[in-house]
């Protein structure tokens, strides 16, 4: 009985170390390769960068490289004061990004940015970014 409990405790401890290390390895603790905030919503990384009047969305591979827009899509919304505004996003071929226009009256110091994306036909879970962003703003 004691040996069984110790084995369970050892497995739990080992798993918790692996899970926390894995979470930190996905880039959410430092800026992405374009200086933005990174999430891993699925089998790819998502990087968001605010550039003045637009939000640039990079769909990156597992190594934070190769942005892709082919067979990909994004839907970006801004949630503030109980209201949600969907941003107009378009693919920019030469930069391999999705660029989303910000209305002139948008305040990016409060609320949440909600991003739904698919990369190369692979869907992912929605990503949430608290505003203001830690990086890329």
C-alpha positions in Angstrom: 0.0 0.0 0.0 2.8 2.5 0.9 4.8 1.5 -2.1 1.8 2.1 -4.4 1.2 5.5 -2.8 4.8 6.4 -3.3 4.7 5.3 -7.0 1.6 7.5 -7.6 3.2 10.4 -5.9 6.4 10.0 -7.9 4.4 9.8 -11.2 2.4 12.9 -10.3 5.5 14.9 -9.4 7.2 13.8 -12.6 4.2 14.7 -14.7 3.8 18.1 -13.0 7.4 18.9 -13.8 6.9 17.9 -17.5 3.7 19.9 -17.8 5.1 23.1 -16.4 8.3 22.8 -18.5 6.2 22.1 -21.6 4.0 25.2 -21.0 7.0 27.4 -20.6 8.6 26.0 -23.7 5.8 27.3 -26.0 7.0 30.9 -25.8 4.3 32.6 -23.7 7.0 33.9 -21.3 9.0 36.0 -23.8 8.4 37.9 -27.0 8.0 36.0 -30.2 10.3 36.3 -33.2 8.5 39.5 -34.4 8.4 41.0 -30.9 4.8 40.1 -30.2 2.9 38.0 -27.7 2.8 34.3 -28.5 0.2 31.6 -27.8 0.0 27.9 -28.9 -3.6 27.2 -29.7 -3.0 24.0 -31.4 -0.3 22.4 -33.6 1.2 25.8 -34.4 2.1 29.1 -32.7 0.2 32.3 -33.0 2.0 35.7 -32.6 0.1 39.0 -32.3 1.9 42.4 -32.8 0.2 45.8 -32.6 1.7 48.2 -35.2 0.0 51.5 -34.9 -3.4 51.2 -36.5 -3.2 47.5 -37.2 -2.8 44.1 -35.5 -0.4 41.8 -37.3 -1.1 38.1 -36.8 1.6 35.5 -37.6 0.7 31.8 -37.9 4.0 30.2 -37.1 5.2 26.5 -37.1 6.3 24.6 -34.0 9.8 26.2 -34.1 8.4 29.8 -34.3 9.3 30.0 -38.0 7.7 29.9 -41.4 4.7 32.2 -41.1 1.9 30.9 -43.4 -1.3 32.4 -44.9 -2.0 29.7 -47.5 -5.1 27.6 -46.6 -5.2 29.6 -43.3 -7.6 32.0 -41.7 -8.0 34.3 -38.7 -10.9 35.9 -36.9 -10.0 38.6 -34.5 -12.3 40.3 -32.0 -11.8 43.0 -29.3 -13.9 42.6 -26.2 -14.3 45.7 -24.0 -16.9 46.9 -21.5 -19.1 43.9 -22.3 -19.2 44.6 -26.1 -17.3 42.7 -28.8 -16.1 44.3 -32.0 -14.9 42.0 -34.9 -11.9 43.4 -36.7 -11.5 43.4 -40.5 -8.5 41.2 -41.3 -6.8 40.5 -44.6 -3.9 38.4 -45.8 -0.8 40.3 -46.8 1.1 38.0 -49.1 4.5 39.7 -49.1 4.7 39.6 -45.3 2.9 36.3 -44.9 0.7 37.8 -42.1 -2.9 38.6 -41.5 -3.3 42.3 -40.9 -6.3 43.5 -38.9 -7.5 47.1 -39.0 -8.1 48.9 -35.7 -10.9 51.4 -35.5 -9.5 54.8 -34.6 -11.4 55.0 -31.3 -10.1 51.6 -30.0 -8.3 51.7 -26.7 -5.8 48.8 -26.4 -5.1 49.4 -22.7 -8.2 47.5 -21.5 -10.2 44.4 -22.4 -9.3 41.2 -24.3 -8.2 40.3 -27.8 -9.8 37.1 -29.0 -8.2 35.3 -31.9 -9.5 32.2 -33.7 -7.2 30.8 -36.3 -6.4 27.9 -38.5 -3.0 27.3 -40.2 -2.6 25.1 -43.3 -6.1 23.8 -42.7 -5.4 22.8 -39.1 -8.0 24.4 -36.7 -7.0 25.5 -33.2 -8.6 26.6 -29.9 -9.4 30.3 -29.6 -6.6 32.4 -28.0 -7.2 35.1 -25.5 -4.8 38.0 -25.0 -5.3 40.4 -22.0 -4.9 44.0 -22.9 -2.5 45.8 -22.8 -0.3 43.2 -24.3 3.0 42.3 -22.5 4.9 42.6 -25.7 4.4 43.8 -29.3 2.5 47.0 -28.5 
